Amino acid sequence: MKRPWKMYARIVSVKKVRKGESLGYASEYVSCRNMTLATIPAGYADGLTLEPSERTIKLSAGREYWGLIDGRKAPFIGKSAIAHTLLDITGIPGVKTGTAVLLPVRRTAAPARVPRIYKA
């Protein structure tokens, strides 16, 4: 059975970074190579990387998550911040500001303020 719910965000920034640059949430990620990164205006306040953990909900590490751009994986870089996330788009051609990204969000973790579109 397929998931009946999807969440999308559009890329707001594309930037090249050099090997050794600190970036991401609290600058705790150090790039291991030259990369092209995209920023999306969605973070853990929107349910990204929130996972149930026994009786609480925790933030999970970014490298375990990715967005899909035209069916290709774009891994999260570092941790998601409250309102934005970095994606590694190195090797995905044609990505630019405005490109849509399909995101792995649990329907139950997404807040009510996230707009819903219902289709029959």
Phi and psi restraints in degrees (range 20) as a CNS / XPLOR table:
assign (resid 1 and name C) (resid 2 and name N)
       (resid 2 and name CA) (resid 2 and name C) 1.0 -83.4 20.0 2
assign (resid 2 and name N) (resid 2 and name CA)
       (resid 2 and name C) (resid 3 and name N) 1.0 155.3 20.0 2
assign (resid 2 and name C) (resid 3 and name N)
       (resid 3 and name CA) (resid 3 and name C) 1.0 -70.3 20.0 2
assign (resid 3 and name N) (resid 3 and name CA)
       (resid 3 and name C) (resid 4 and name N) 1.0 127.9 20.0 2
assign (resid 3 and name C) (resid 4 and name N)
       (resid 4 and name CA) (resid 4 and name C) 1.0 -85.7 20.0 2
assign (resid 4 and name N) (resid 4 and name CA)
       (resid 4 and name C) (resid 5 and name N) 1.0 4.6 20.0 2
assign (resid 4 and name C) (resid 5 and name N)
       (resid 5 and name CA) (resid 5 and name C) 1.0 -127.8 20.0 2
assign (resid 5 and name N) (resid 5 and name CA)
       (resid 5 and name C) (resid 6 and name N) 1.0 136.3 20.0 2
assign (resid 5 and name C) (resid 6 and name N)
       (resid 6 and name CA) (resid 6 and name C) 1.0 -136.5 20.0 2
assign (resid 6 and name N) (resid 6 and name CA)
       (resid 6 and name C) (resid 7 and name N) 1.0 150.8 20.0 2
assign (resid 6 and name C) (resid 7 and name N)
       (resid 7 and name CA) (resid 7 and name C) 1.0 -128.3 20.0 2
assign (resid 7 and name N) (resid 7 and name CA)
       (resid 7 and name C) (resid 8 and name N) 1.0 137.5 20.0 2
assign (resid 7 and name C) (resid 8 and name N)
       (resid 8 and name CA) (resid 8 and name C) 1.0 -123.9 20.0 2
assign (resid 8 and name N) (resid 8 and name CA)
       (resid 8 and name C) (resid 9 and name N) 1.0 151.4 20.0 2
assign (resid 8 and name C) (resid 9 and name N)
       (resid 9 and name CA) (resid 9 and name C) 1.0 -136.9 20.0 2
assign (resid 9 and name N) (resid 9 and name CA)
       (resid 9 and name C) (resid 10 and name N) 1.0 154.8 20.0 2
assign (resid 9 and name C) (resid 10 and name N)
       (resid 10 and name CA) (resid 10 and name C) 1.0 -105.0 20.0 2
assign (resid 10 and name N) (resid 10 and name CA)
       (resid 10 and name C) (resid 11 and name N) 1.0 140.9 20.0 2
assign (resid 10 and name C) (resid 11 and name N)
       (resid 11 and name CA) (resid 11 and name C) 1.0 -65.0 20.0 2
assign (resid 11 and name N) (resid 11 and name CA)
       (resid 11 and name C) (resid 12 and name N) 1.0 132.8 20.0 2
assign (resid 11 and name C) (resid 12 and name N)
       (resid 12 and name CA) (resid 12 and name C) 1.0 -107.4 20.0 2
assign (resid 12 and name N) (resid 12 and name CA)
       (resid 12 and name C) (resid 13 and name N) 1.0 -13.9 20.0 2
assign (resid 12 and name C) (resid 13 and name N)
       (resid 13 and name CA) (resid 13 and name C) 1.0 -157.1 20.0 2
assign (resid 13 and name N) (resid 13 and name CA)
       (resid 13 and name C) (resid 14 and name N) 1.0 143.3 20.0 2
assign (resid 13 and name C) (resid 14 and name N)
       (resid 14 and name CA) (resid 14 and name C) 1.0 -127.9 20.0 2
assign (resid 14 and name N) (resid 14 and name CA)
       (resid 14 and name C) (resid 15 and name N) 1.0 132.5 20.0 2
assign (resid 14 and name C) (resid 15 and name N)
       (resid 15 and name CA) (resid 15 and name C) 1.0 -146.1 20.0 2
assign (resid 15 and name N) (resid 15 and name CA)
       (resid 15 and name C) (resid 16 and name N) 1.0 143.2 20.0 2
assign (resid 15 and name C) (resid 16 and name N)
       (resid 16 and name CA) (resid 16 and name C) 1.0 -93.3 20.0 2
assign (resid 16 and name N) (resid 16 and name CA)
       (resid 16 and name C) (resid 17 and name N) 1.0 137.5 20.0 2
assign (resid 16 and name C) (resid 17 and name N)
       (resid 17 and name CA) (resid 17 and name C) 1.0 -125.6 20.0 2
assign (resid 17 and name N) (resid 17 and name CA)
       (resid 17 and name C) (resid 18 and name N) 1.0 152.3 20.0 2
assign (resid 17 and name C) (resid 18 and name N)
       (resid 18 and name CA) (resid 18 and name C) 1.0 -95.6 20.0 2
assign (resid 18 and name N) (resid 18 and name CA)
       (resid 18 and name C) (resid 19 and name N) 1.0 156.5 20.0 2
assign (resid 18 and name C) (resid 19 and name N)
       (resid 19 and name CA) (resid 19 and name C) 1.0 -54.3 20.0 2
assign (resid 19 and name N) (resid 19 and name CA)
       (resid 19 and name C) (resid 20 and name N) 1.0 134.0 20.0 2
assign (resid 19 and name C) (resid 20 and name N)
       (resid 20 and name CA) (resid 20 and name C) 1.0 92.6 20.0 2
assign (resid 20 and name N) (resid 20 and name CA)
       (resid 20 and name C) (resid 21 and name N) 1.0 -7.2 20.0 2
assign (resid 20 and name C) (resid 21 and name N)
       (resid 21 and name CA) (resid 21 and name C) 1.0 -73.3 20.0 2
assign (resid 21 and name N) (resid 21 and name CA)
       (resid 21 and name C) (resid 22 and name N) 1.0 139.4 20.0 2
assign (resid 21 and name C) (resid 22 and name N)
       (resid 22 and name CA) (resid 22 and name C) 1.0 -88.1 20.0 2
assign (resid 22 and name N) (resid 22 and name CA)
       (resid 22 and name C) (resid 23 and name N) 1.0 136.4 20.0 2
assign (resid 22 and name C) (resid 23 and name N)
       (resid 23 and name CA) (resid 23 and name C) 1.0 -158.8 20.0 2
assign (resid 23 and name N) (resid 23 and name CA)
       (resid 23 and name C) (resid 24 and name N) 1.0 179.3 20.0 2
assign (resid 23 and name C) (resid 24 and name N)
       (resid 24 and name CA) (resid 24 and name C) 1.0 83.5 20.0 2
assign (resid 24 and name N) (resid 24 and name CA)
       (resid 24 and name C) (resid 25 and name N) 1.0 -172.3 20.0 2
assign (resid 24 and name C) (resid 25 and name N)
       (resid 25 and name CA) (resid 25 and name C) 1.0 -57.2 20.0 2
assign (resid 25 and name N) (resid 25 and name CA)
       (resid 25 and name C) (resid 26 and name N) 1.0 120.6 20.0 2
assign (resid 25 and name C) (resid 26 and name N)
       (resid 26 and name CA) (resid 26 and name C) 1.0 61.0 20.0 2
assign (resid 26 and name N) (resid 26 and name CA)
       (resid 26 and name C) (resid 27 and name N) 1.0 18.3 20.0 2
assign (resid 26 and name C) (resid 27 and name N)
       (resid 27 and name CA) (resid 27 and name C) 1.0 52.5 20.0 2
assign (resid 27 and name N) (resid 27 and name CA)
       (resid 27 and name C) (resid 28 and name N) 1.0 32.5 20.0 2
assign (resid 27 and name C) (resid 28 and name N)
       (resid 28 and name CA) (resid 28 and name C) 1.0 -88.7 20.0 2
assign (resid 28 and name N) (resid 28 and name CA)
       (resid 28 and name C) (resid 29 and name N) 1.0 -5.7 20.0 2
assign (resid 28 and name C) (resid 29 and name N)
       (resid 29 and name CA) (resid 29 and name C) 1.0 -97.5 20.0 2
assign (resid 29 and name N) (resid 29 and name CA)
       (resid 29 and name C) (resid 30 and name N) 1.0 132.7 20.0 2
assign (resid 29 and name C) (resid 30 and name N)
       (resid 30 and name CA) (resid 30 and name C) 1.0 -114.8 20.0 2
assign (resid 30 and name N) (resid 30 and name CA)
       (resid 30 and name C) (resid 31 and name N) 1.0 123.2 20.0 2
assign (resid 30 and name C) (resid 31 and name N)
       (resid 31 and name CA) (resid 31 and name C) 1.0 -64.8 20.0 2
assign (resid 31 and name N) (resid 31 and name CA)
       (resid 31 and name C) (resid 32 and name N) 1.0 134.0 20.0 2
assign (resid 31 and name C) (resid 32 and name N)
       (resid 32 and name CA) (resid 32 and name C) 1.0 -90.1 20.0 2
assign (resid 32 and name N) (resid 32 and name CA)
       (resid 32 and name C) (resid 33 and name N) 1.0 -5.1 20.0 2
assign (resid 32 and name C) (resid 33 and name N)
       (resid 33 and name CA) (resid 33 and name C) 1.0 -163.1 20.0 2
assign (resid 33 and name N) (resid 33 and name CA)
       (resid 33 and name C) (resid 34 and name N) 1.0 170.7 20.0 2
assign (resid 33 and name C) (resid 34 and name N)
       (resid 34 and name CA) (resid 34 and name C) 1.0 -65.6 20.0 2
assign (resid 34 and name N) (resid 34 and name CA)
       (resid 34 and name C) (resid 35 and name N) 1.0 135.3 20.0 2
assign (resid 34 and name C) (resid 35 and name N)
       (resid 35 and name CA) (resid 35 and name C) 1.0 -141.8 20.0 2
assign (resid 35 and name N) (resid 35 and name CA)
       (resid 35 and name C) (resid 36 and name N) 1.0 161.1 20.0 2
assign (resid 35 and name C) (resid 36 and name N)
       (resid 36 and name CA) (resid 36 and name C) 1.0 -113.3 20.0 2
assign (resid 36 and name N) (resid 36 and name CA)
       (resid 36 and name C) (resid 37 and name N) 1.0 125.8 20.0 2
assign (resid 36 and name C) (resid 37 and name N)
       (resid 37 and name CA) (resid 37 and name C) 1.0 -117.1 20.0 2
assign (resid 37 and name N) (resid 37 and name CA)
       (resid 37 and name C) (resid 38 and name N) 1.0 148.9 20.0 2
assign (resid 37 and name C) (resid 38 and name N)
       (resid 38 and name CA) (resid 38 and name C) 1.0 -120.2 20.0 2
assign (resid 38 and name N) (resid 38 and name CA)
       (resid 38 and name C) (resid 39 and name N) 1.0 145.9 20.0 2
assign (resid 38 and name C) (resid 39 and name N)
       (resid 39 and name CA) (resid 39 and name C) 1.0 -109.6 20.0 2
assign (resid 39 and name N) (resid 39 and name CA)
       (resid 39 and name C) (resid 40 and name N) 1.0 132.9 20.0 2
assign (resid 39 and name C) (resid 40 and name N)
       (resid 40 and name CA) (resid 40 and name C) 1.0 -116.2 20.0 2
assign (resid 40 and name N) (resid 40 and name CA)
       (resid 40 and name C) (resid 41 and name N) 1.0 146.2 20.0 2
assign (resid 40 and name C) (resid 41 and name N)
       (resid 41 and name CA) (resid 41 and name C) 1.0 -86.2 20.0 2
assign (resid 41 and name N) (resid 41 and name CA)
       (resid 41 and name C) (resid 42 and name N) 1.0 57.9 20.0 2
assign (resid 41 and name C) (resid 42 and name N)
       (resid 42 and name CA) (resid 42 and name C) 1.0 -147.9 20.0 2
assign (resid 42 and name N) (resid 42 and name CA)
       (resid 42 and name C) (resid 43 and name N) 1.0 139.2 20.0 2
assign (resid 42 and name C) (resid 43 and name N)
       (resid 43 and name CA) (resid 43 and name C) 1.0 -147.0 20.0 2
assign (resid 43 and name N) (resid 43 and name CA)
       (resid 43 and name C) (resid 44 and name N) 1.0 -156.6 20.0 2
assign (resid 43 and name C) (resid 44 and name N)
       (resid 44 and name CA) (resid 44 and name C) 1.0 -68.8 20.0 2
assign (resid 44 and name N) (resid 44 and name CA)
       (resid 44 and name C) (resid 45 and name N) 1.0 -19.4 20.0 2
assign (resid 44 and name C) (resid 45 and name N)
       (resid 45 and name CA) (resid 45 and name C) 1.0 -67.4 20.0 2
assign (resid 45 and name N) (resid 45 and name CA)
       (resid 45 and name C) (resid 46 and name N) 1.0 -19.6 20.0 2
assign (resid 45 and name C) (resid 46 and name N)
       (resid 46 and name CA) (resid 46 and name C) 1.0 -98.1 20.0 2
assign (resid 46 and name N) (resid 46 and name CA)
       (resid 46 and name C) (resid 47 and name N) 1.0 3.8 20.0 2
assign (resid 46 and name C) (resid 47 and name N)
       (resid 47 and name CA) (resid 47 and name C) 1.0 100.5 20.0 2
assign (resid 47 and name N) (resid 47 and name CA)
       (resid 47 and name C) (resid 48 and name N) 1.0 -1.9 20.0 2
assign (resid 47 and name C) (resid 48 and name N)
       (resid 48 and name CA) (resid 48 and name C) 1.0 -67.0 20.0 2
assign (resid 48 and name N) (resid 48 and name CA)
       (resid 48 and name C) (resid 49 and name N) 1.0 136.4 20.0 2
assign (resid 48 and name C) (resid 49 and name N)
       (resid 49 and name CA) (resid 49 and name C) 1.0 61.3 20.0 2
assign (resid 49 and name N) (resid 49 and name CA)
       (resid 49 and name C) (resid 50 and name N) 1.0 13.1 20.0 2
assign (resid 49 and name C) (resid 50 and name N)
       (resid 50 and name CA) (resid 50 and name C) 1.0 -85.4 20.0 2
assign (resid 50 and name N) (resid 50 and name CA)
       (resid 50 and name C) (resid 51 and name N) 1.0 125.4 20.0 2
assign (resid 50 and name C) (resid 51 and name N)
       (resid 51 and name CA) (resid 51 and name C) 1.0 -129.1 20.0 2
assign (resid 51 and name N) (resid 51 and name CA)
       (resid 51 and name C) (resid 52 and name N) 1.0 141.1 20.0 2
assign (resid 51 and name C) (resid 52 and name N)
       (resid 52 and name CA) (resid 52 and name C) 1.0 -66.9 20.0 2
assign (resid 52 and name N) (resid 52 and name CA)
       (resid 52 and name C) (resid 53 and name N) 1.0 139.1 20.0 2
assign (resid 52 and name C) (resid 53 and name N)
       (resid 53 and name CA) (resid 53 and name C) 1.0 -140.0 20.0 2
assign (resid 53 and name N) (resid 53 and name CA)
       (resid 53 and name C) (resid 54 and name N) 1.0 97.6 20.0 2
assign (resid 53 and name C) (resid 54 and name N)
       (resid 54 and name CA) (resid 54 and name C) 1.0 53.4 20.0 2
assign (resid 54 and name N) (resid 54 and name CA)
       (resid 54 and name C) (resid 55 and name N) 1.0 -108.8 20.0 2
assign (resid 54 and name C) (resid 55 and name N)
       (resid 55 and name CA) (resid 55 and name C) 1.0 -103.8 20.0 2
assign (resid 55 and name N) (resid 55 and name CA)
       (resid 55 and name C) (resid 56 and name N) 1.0 6.4 20.0 2
assign (resid 55 and name C) (resid 56 and name N)
       (resid 56 and name CA) (resid 56 and name C) 1.0 -127.4 20.0 2
assign (resid 56 and name N) (resid 56 and name CA)
       (resid 56 and name C) (resid 57 and name N) 1.0 176.1 20.0 2
assign (resid 56 and name C) (resid 57 and name N)
       (resid 57 and name CA) (resid 57 and name C) 1.0 -117.1 20.0 2
assign (resid 57 and name N) (resid 57 and name CA)
       (resid 57 and name C) (resid 58 and name N) 1.0 133.8 20.0 2
assign (resid 57 and name C) (resid 58 and name N)
       (resid 58 and name CA) (resid 58 and name C) 1.0 -120.7 20.0 2
assign (resid 58 and name N) (resid 58 and name CA)
       (resid 58 and name C) (resid 59 and name N) 1.0 160.2 20.0 2
assign (resid 58 and name C) (resid 59 and name N)
       (resid 59 and name CA) (resid 59 and name C) 1.0 -87.0 20.0 2
assign (resid 59 and name N) (resid 59 and name CA)
       (resid 59 and name C) (resid 60 and name N) 1.0 134.4 20.0 2
assign (resid 59 and name C) (resid 60 and name N)
       (resid 60 and name CA) (resid 60 and name C) 1.0 -103.2 20.0 2
assign (resid 60 and name N) (resid 60 and name CA)
       (resid 60 and name C) (resid 61 and name N) 1.0 163.0 20.0 2
assign (resid 60 and name C) (resid 61 and name N)
       (resid 61 and name CA) (resid 61 and name C) 1.0 -65.4 20.0 2
assign (resid 61 and name N) (resid 61 and name CA)
       (resid 61 and name C) (resid 62 and name N) 1.0 142.6 20.0 2
assign (resid 61 and name C) (resid 62 and name N)
       (resid 62 and name CA) (resid 62 and name C) 1.0 -61.5 20.0 2
assign (resid 62 and name N) (resid 62 and name CA)
       (resid 62 and name C) (resid 63 and name N) 1.0 -37.4 20.0 2
assign (resid 62 and name C) (resid 63 and name N)
       (resid 63 and name CA) (resid 63 and name C) 1.0 -64.1 20.0 2
assign (resid 63 and name N) (resid 63 and name CA)
       (resid 63 and name C) (resid 64 and name N) 1.0 -10.8 20.0 2
assign (resid 63 and name C) (resid 64 and name N)
       (resid 64 and name CA) (resid 64 and name C) 1.0 -89.4 20.0 2
assign (resid 64 and name N) (resid 64 and name CA)
       (resid 64 and name C) (resid 65 and name N) 1.0 -2.6 20.0 2
assign (resid 64 and name C) (resid 65 and name N)
       (resid 65 and name CA) (resid 65 and name C) 1.0 -125.8 20.0 2
assign (resid 65 and name N) (resid 65 and name CA)
       (resid 65 and name C) (resid 66 and name N) 1.0 159.7 20.0 2
assign (resid 65 and name C) (resid 66 and name N)
       (resid 66 and name CA) (resid 66 and name C) 1.0 -156.6 20.0 2
assign (resid 66 and name N) (resid 66 and name CA)
       (resid 66 and name C) (resid 67 and name N) 1.0 159.6 20.0 2
assign (resid 66 and name C) (resid 67 and name N)
       (resid 67 and name CA) (resid 67 and name C) 1.0 -103.8 20.0 2
assign (resid 67 and name N) (resid 67 and name CA)
       (resid 67 and name C) (resid 68 and name N) 1.0 163.3 20.0 2
assign (resid 67 and name C) (resid 68 and name N)
       (resid 68 and name CA) (resid 68 and name C) 1.0 -112.1 20.0 2
assign (resid 68 and name N) (resid 68 and name CA)
       (resid 68 and name C) (resid 69 and name N) 1.0 127.0 20.0 2
assign (resid 68 and name C) (resid 69 and name N)
       (resid 69 and name CA) (resid 69 and name C) 1.0 -120.0 20.0 2
assign (resid 69 and name N) (resid 69 and name CA)
       (resid 69 and name C) (resid 70 and name N) 1.0 111.6 20.0 2
assign (resid 69 and name C) (resid 70 and name N)
       (resid 70 and name CA) (resid 70 and name C) 1.0 50.9 20.0 2
assign (resid 70 and name N) (resid 70 and name CA)
       (resid 70 and name C) (resid 71 and name N) 1.0 41.2 20.0 2
assign (resid 70 and name C) (resid 71 and name N)
       (resid 71 and name CA) (resid 71 and name C) 1.0 80.4 20.0 2
assign (resid 71 and name N) (resid 71 and name CA)
       (resid 71 and name C) (resid 72 and name N) 1.0 0.6 20.0 2
assign (resid 71 and name C) (resid 72 and name N)
       (resid 72 and name CA) (resid 72 and name C) 1.0 -106.2 20.0 2
assign (resid 72 and name N) (resid 72 and name CA)
       (resid 72 and name C) (resid 73 and name N) 1.0 138.9 20.0 2
assign (resid 72 and name C) (resid 73 and name N)
       (resid 73 and name CA) (resid 73 and name C) 1.0 -73.3 20.0 2
assign (resid 73 and name N) (resid 73 and name CA)
       (resid 73 and name C) (resid 74 and name N) 1.0 133.1 20.0 2
assign (resid 73 and name C) (resid 74 and name N)
       (resid 74 and name CA) (resid 74 and name C) 1.0 -121.9 20.0 2
assign (resid 74 and name N) (resid 74 and name CA)
       (resid 74 and name C) (resid 75 and name N) 1.0 98.3 20.0 2
assign (resid 74 and name C) (resid 75 and name N)
       (resid 75 and name CA) (resid 75 and name C) 1.0 -62.2 20.0 2
assign (resid 75 and name N) (resid 75 and name CA)
       (resid 75 and name C) (resid 76 and name N) 1.0 144.8 20.0 2
assign (resid 75 and name C) (resid 76 and name N)
       (resid 76 and name CA) (resid 76 and name C) 1.0 -68.4 20.0 2
assign (resid 76 and name N) (resid 76 and name CA)
       (resid 76 and name C) (resid 77 and name N) 1.0 142.8 20.0 2
assign (resid 76 and name C) (resid 77 and name N)
       (resid 77 and name CA) (resid 77 and name C) 1.0 -107.3 20.0 2
assign (resid 77 and name N) (resid 77 and name CA)
       (resid 77 and name C) (resid 78 and name N) 1.0 121.4 20.0 2
assign (resid 77 and name C) (resid 78 and name N)
       (resid 78 and name CA) (resid 78 and name C) 1.0 66.7 20.0 2
assign (resid 78 and name N) (resid 78 and name CA)
       (resid 78 and name C) (resid 79 and name N) 1.0 -159.0 20.0 2
assign (resid 78 and name C) (resid 79 and name N)
       (resid 79 and name CA) (resid 79 and name C) 1.0 -88.8 20.0 2
assign (resid 79 and name N) (resid 79 and name CA)
       (resid 79 and name C) (resid 80 and name N) 1.0 149.9 20.0 2
assign (resid 79 and name C) (resid 80 and name N)
       (resid 80 and name CA) (resid 80 and name C) 1.0 -69.0 20.0 2
assign (resid 80 and name N) (resid 80 and name CA)
       (resid 80 and name C) (resid 81 and name N) 1.0 140.4 20.0 2
assign (resid 80 and name C) (resid 81 and name N)
       (resid 81 and name CA) (resid 81 and name C) 1.0 -87.7 20.0 2
assign (resid 81 and name N) (resid 81 and name CA)
       (resid 81 and name C) (resid 82 and name N) 1.0 -179.4 20.0 2
assign (resid 81 and name C) (resid 82 and name N)
       (resid 82 and name CA) (resid 82 and name C) 1.0 -62.6 20.0 2
assign (resid 82 and name N) (resid 82 and name CA)
       (resid 82 and name C) (resid 83 and name N) 1.0 -34.7 20.0 2
assign (resid 82 and name C) (resid 83 and name N)
       (resid 83 and name CA) (resid 83 and name C) 1.0 -131.6 20.0 2
assign (resid 83 and name N) (resid 83 and name CA)
       (resid 83 and name C) (resid 84 and name N) 1.0 7.4 20.0 2
assign (resid 83 and name C) (resid 84 and name N)
       (resid 84 and name CA) (resid 84 and name C) 1.0 -153.8 20.0 2
assign (resid 84 and name N) (resid 84 and name CA)
       (resid 84 and name C) (resid 85 and name N) 1.0 160.9 20.0 2
assign (resid 84 and name C) (resid 85 and name N)
       (resid 85 and name CA) (resid 85 and name C) 1.0 -142.0 20.0 2
assign (resid 85 and name N) (resid 85 and name CA)
       (resid 85 and name C) (resid 86 and name N) 1.0 144.1 20.0 2
assign (resid 85 and name C) (resid 86 and name N)
       (resid 86 and name CA) (resid 86 and name C) 1.0 -99.6 20.0 2
assign (resid 86 and name N) (resid 86 and name CA)
       (resid 86 and name C) (resid 87 and name N) 1.0 139.5 20.0 2
assign (resid 86 and name C) (resid 87 and name N)
       (resid 87 and name CA) (resid 87 and name C) 1.0 -123.2 20.0 2
assign (resid 87 and name N) (resid 87 and name CA)
       (resid 87 and name C) (resid 88 and name N) 1.0 140.7 20.0 2
assign (resid 87 and name C) (resid 88 and name N)
       (resid 88 and name CA) (resid 88 and name C) 1.0 -85.3 20.0 2
assign (resid 88 and name N) (resid 88 and name CA)
       (resid 88 and name C) (resid 89 and name N) 1.0 110.9 20.0 2
assign (resid 88 and name C) (resid 89 and name N)
       (resid 89 and name CA) (resid 89 and name C) 1.0 -109.2 20.0 2
assign (resid 89 and name N) (resid 89 and name CA)
       (resid 89 and name C) (resid 90 and name N) 1.0 14.5 20.0 2
assign (resid 89 and name C) (resid 90 and name N)
       (resid 90 and name CA) (resid 90 and name C) 1.0 -57.1 20.0 2
assign (resid 90 and name N) (resid 90 and name CA)
       (resid 90 and name C) (resid 91 and name N) 1.0 129.2 20.0 2
assign (resid 90 and name C) (resid 91 and name N)
       (resid 91 and name CA) (resid 91 and name C) 1.0 85.1 20.0 2
assign (resid 91 and name N) (resid 91 and name CA)
       (resid 91 and name C) (resid 92 and name N) 1.0 1.9 20.0 2
assign (resid 91 and name C) (resid 92 and name N)
       (resid 92 and name CA) (resid 92 and name C) 1.0 -106.2 20.0 2
assign (resid 92 and name N) (resid 92 and name CA)
       (resid 92 and name C) (resid 93 and name N) 1.0 104.2 20.0 2
assign (resid 92 and name C) (resid 93 and name N)
       (resid 93 and name CA) (resid 93 and name C) 1.0 -71.1 20.0 2
assign (resid 93 and name N) (resid 93 and name CA)
       (resid 93 and name C) (resid 94 and name N) 1.0 151.3 20.0 2
assign (resid 93 and name C) (resid 94 and name N)
       (resid 94 and name CA) (resid 94 and name C) 1.0 79.0 20.0 2
assign (resid 94 and name N) (resid 94 and name CA)
       (resid 94 and name C) (resid 95 and name N) 1.0 6.9 20.0 2
assign (resid 94 and name C) (resid 95 and name N)
       (resid 95 and name CA) (resid 95 and name C) 1.0 -79.6 20.0 2
assign (resid 95 and name N) (resid 95 and name CA)
       (resid 95 and name C) (resid 96 and name N) 1.0 131.8 20.0 2
assign (resid 95 and name C) (resid 96 and name N)
       (resid 96 and name CA) (resid 96 and name C) 1.0 -148.3 20.0 2
assign (resid 96 and name N) (resid 96 and name CA)
       (resid 96 and name C) (resid 97 and name N) 1.0 174.4 20.0 2
assign (resid 96 and name C) (resid 97 and name N)
       (resid 97 and name CA) (resid 97 and name C) 1.0 -54.8 20.0 2
assign (resid 97 and name N) (resid 97 and name CA)
       (resid 97 and name C) (resid 98 and name N) 1.0 131.6 20.0 2
assign (resid 97 and name C) (resid 98 and name N)
       (resid 98 and name CA) (resid 98 and name C) 1.0 99.3 20.0 2
assign (resid 98 and name N) (resid 98 and name CA)
       (resid 98 and name C) (resid 99 and name N) 1.0 -13.4 20.0 2
assign (resid 98 and name C) (resid 99 and name N)
       (resid 99 and name CA) (resid 99 and name C) 1.0 -63.7 20.0 2
assign (resid 99 and name N) (resid 99 and name CA)
       (resid 99 and name C) (resid 100 and name N) 1.0 136.2 20.0 2
assign (resid 99 and name C) (resid 100 and name N)
       (resid 100 and name CA) (resid 100 and name C) 1.0 -81.4 20.0 2
assign (resid 100 and name N) (resid 100 and name CA)
       (resid 100 and name C) (resid 101 and name N) 1.0 141.7 20.0 2
assign (resid 100 and name C) (resid 101 and name N)
       (resid 101 and name CA) (resid 101 and name C) 1.0 -125.1 20.0 2
assign (resid 101 and name N) (resid 101 and name CA)
       (resid 101 and name C) (resid 102 and name N) 1.0 125.1 20.0 2
assign (resid 101 and name C) (resid 102 and name N)
       (resid 102 and name CA) (resid 102 and name C) 1.0 -81.3 20.0 2
assign (resid 102 and name N) (resid 102 and name CA)
       (resid 102 and name C) (resid 103 and name N) 1.0 129.4 20.0 2
assign (resid 102 and name C) (resid 103 and name N)
       (resid 103 and name CA) (resid 103 and name C) 1.0 -115.2 20.0 2
assign (resid 103 and name N) (resid 103 and name CA)
       (resid 103 and name C) (resid 104 and name N) 1.0 145.9 20.0 2
assign (resid 103 and name C) (resid 104 and name N)
       (resid 104 and name CA) (resid 104 and name C) 1.0 -86.4 20.0 2
assign (resid 104 and name N) (resid 104 and name CA)
       (resid 104 and name C) (resid 105 and name N) 1.0 84.7 20.0 2
assign (resid 104 and name C) (resid 105 and name N)
       (resid 105 and name CA) (resid 105 and name C) 1.0 -118.6 20.0 2
assign (resid 105 and name N) (resid 105 and name CA)
       (resid 105 and name C) (resid 106 and name N) 1.0 132.9 20.0 2
assign (resid 105 and name C) (resid 106 and name N)
       (resid 106 and name CA) (resid 106 and name C) 1.0 -69.6 20.0 2
assign (resid 106 and name N) (resid 106 and name CA)
       (resid 106 and name C) (resid 107 and name N) 1.0 131.7 20.0 2
assign (resid 106 and name C) (resid 107 and name N)
       (resid 107 and name CA) (resid 107 and name C) 1.0 -54.7 20.0 2
assign (resid 107 and name N) (resid 107 and name CA)
       (resid 107 and name C) (resid 108 and name N) 1.0 -38.2 20.0 2
assign (resid 107 and name C) (resid 108 and name N)
       (resid 108 and name CA) (resid 108 and name C) 1.0 -74.3 20.0 2
assign (resid 108 and name N) (resid 108 and name CA)
       (resid 108 and name C) (resid 109 and name N) 1.0 -17.4 20.0 2
assign (resid 108 and name C) (resid 109 and name N)
       (resid 109 and name CA) (resid 109 and name C) 1.0 -91.5 20.0 2
assign (resid 109 and name N) (resid 109 and name CA)
       (resid 109 and name C) (resid 110 and name N) 1.0 -18.0 20.0 2
assign (resid 109 and name C) (resid 110 and name N)
       (resid 110 and name CA) (resid 110 and name C) 1.0 -73.4 20.0 2
assign (resid 110 and name N) (resid 110 and name CA)
       (resid 110 and name C) (resid 111 and name N) 1.0 130.6 20.0 2
assign (resid 110 and name C) (resid 111 and name N)
       (resid 111 and name CA) (resid 111 and name C) 1.0 -70.5 20.0 2
assign (resid 111 and name N) (resid 111 and name CA)
       (resid 111 and name C) (resid 112 and name N) 1.0 161.5 20.0 2
assign (resid 111 and name C) (resid 112 and name N)
       (resid 112 and name CA) (resid 112 and name C) 1.0 -63.6 20.0 2
assign (resid 112 and name N) (resid 112 and name CA)
       (resid 112 and name C) (resid 113 and name N) 1.0 -23.5 20.0 2
assign (resid 112 and name C) (resid 113 and name N)
       (resid 113 and name CA) (resid 113 and name C) 1.0 -72.7 20.0 2
assign (resid 113 and name N) (resid 113 and name CA)
       (resid 113 and name C) (resid 114 and name N) 1.0 -13.2 20.0 2
assign (resid 113 and name C) (resid 114 and name N)
       (resid 114 and name CA) (resid 114 and name C) 1.0 -72.4 20.0 2
assign (resid 114 and name N) (resid 114 and name CA)
       (resid 114 and name C) (resid 115 and name N) 1.0 120.0 20.0 2
assign (resid 114 and name C) (resid 115 and name N)
       (resid 115 and name CA) (resid 115 and name C) 1.0 -61.3 20.0 2
assign (resid 115 and name N) (resid 115 and name CA)
       (resid 115 and name C) (resid 116 and name N) 1.0 141.0 20.0 2
assign (resid 115 and name C) (resid 116 and name N)
       (resid 116 and name CA) (resid 116 and name C) 1.0 -111.1 20.0 2
assign (resid 116 and name N) (resid 116 and name CA)
       (resid 116 and name C) (resid 117 and name N) 1.0 142.0 20.0 2
assign (resid 116 and name C) (resid 117 and name N)
       (resid 117 and name CA) (resid 117 and name C) 1.0 -123.2 20.0 2
assign (resid 117 and name N) (resid 117 and name CA)
       (resid 117 and name C) (resid 118 and name N) 1.0 120.2 20.0 2
assign (resid 117 and name C) (resid 118 and name N)
       (resid 118 and name CA) (resid 118 and name C) 1.0 -102.0 20.0 2
assign (resid 118 and name N) (resid 118 and name CA)
       (resid 118 and name C) (resid 119 and name N) 1.0 131.5 20.0 2
assign (resid 118 and name C) (resid 119 and name N)
       (resid 119 and name CA) (resid 119 and name C) 1.0 -121.9 20.0 2
assign (resid 119 and name N) (resid 119 and name CA)
       (resid 119 and name C) (resid 120 and name N) 1.0 144.3 20.0 2
